[in-house]
């Protein structure tokens, strides 16, 4: 996992009542095999029933911009399960290096 970077502003992802939980700052291996510095978050959305999303936030090619990827979504409060899923993905990538 990477050490230090300023945290991204998640305001556009969150509605009132939503909860975001930081999971890791890491070098994420994409499906194309590239490594991207990424902030990983689990978010509990409460808008239309409970949904839990695993997000990956990366610096965009345009300076000062971020790209947000929805890596996984599950109904209900699945924060612990998705946090463990993200941590396992990071550990797998670390083991391959």
N, C-alpha and C positions, 0 to 999 in steps of 0.2 A: 504494500500500500504506500501511497505517496504521503509526504509529511505535511506540507503547509501550502495553502492557497486561500484566497479570499472566497468566502461562501457565496454562492449565487443567490439572487433575490428570487424567491419562489412566489411572489405576489400574484402572478398571472395564472398559477396553477391552483391556488387556494381560494375557496369560497369561505364565507363566514362559517365557523364551526368545524372546518377541516383541520386535520392535524398532520403535520409533516415531521418525520423523524429521520435525521441524518444517519446513514449506515456506514459509508466509507468514502474516502478519496483514494482512487486507485487508477492503475493502468488497465483499462477494460479492453479485452480482445473482441473485436467486432466479428460478425459472421463472415466478413471478407478477409479475416486474419490480421487486420491492422490493430495496433494498440493505440488507444485514445485516453488521455487523462480525463477522468470522469468523476463527478460527484454522484453518489448513489443515495436515493431517498426512498422511503416508504411513506405513502400518504393515505390516510383514511379520509375518504370523501363522504359527506353526509347528505348531499343534495337530493338525490333520488333514491333513497335507501342507502344502506352502507355498502361501499365498494372500497377495496384496498388496491392501490396501484404501486408498482415498483417503477420508479423513474430513474433515468440516467441523464445527467446534465453535462454537456461538453462545450468547450469554447468553440464558437463558430469560426469559419474562415474570415468573416468580417470582424475587424477589431471591435471589441466592446459588446459583441453579440453572443448569445448562447443558443445552443440547440438542445431541445428536450426530447428524449425518446421514452416512450412507454414500453417497458420491457416485459411487463406481465400485469394482468388484472385478475382479481378474484372477488366474488361477491362476499359481503360480510366483513367483519373485522378480522383480517388475516395478517395483521402487521407482523406478528412473530414469525409466521411461516414464510412470508415474503422477505423479511429481513434475513432469515437463515438461507433462503434460496439465493439472494444476492451475495451473501458472504461465501457460500459454496462456489458460486461462479467465479468470484475473485480468487479464491484458494485454488481452483482448478487452473486458472490462467497463470497464477504464480508458480504452480508445480510444473507447467509446460516450459517455463523459461529456463 
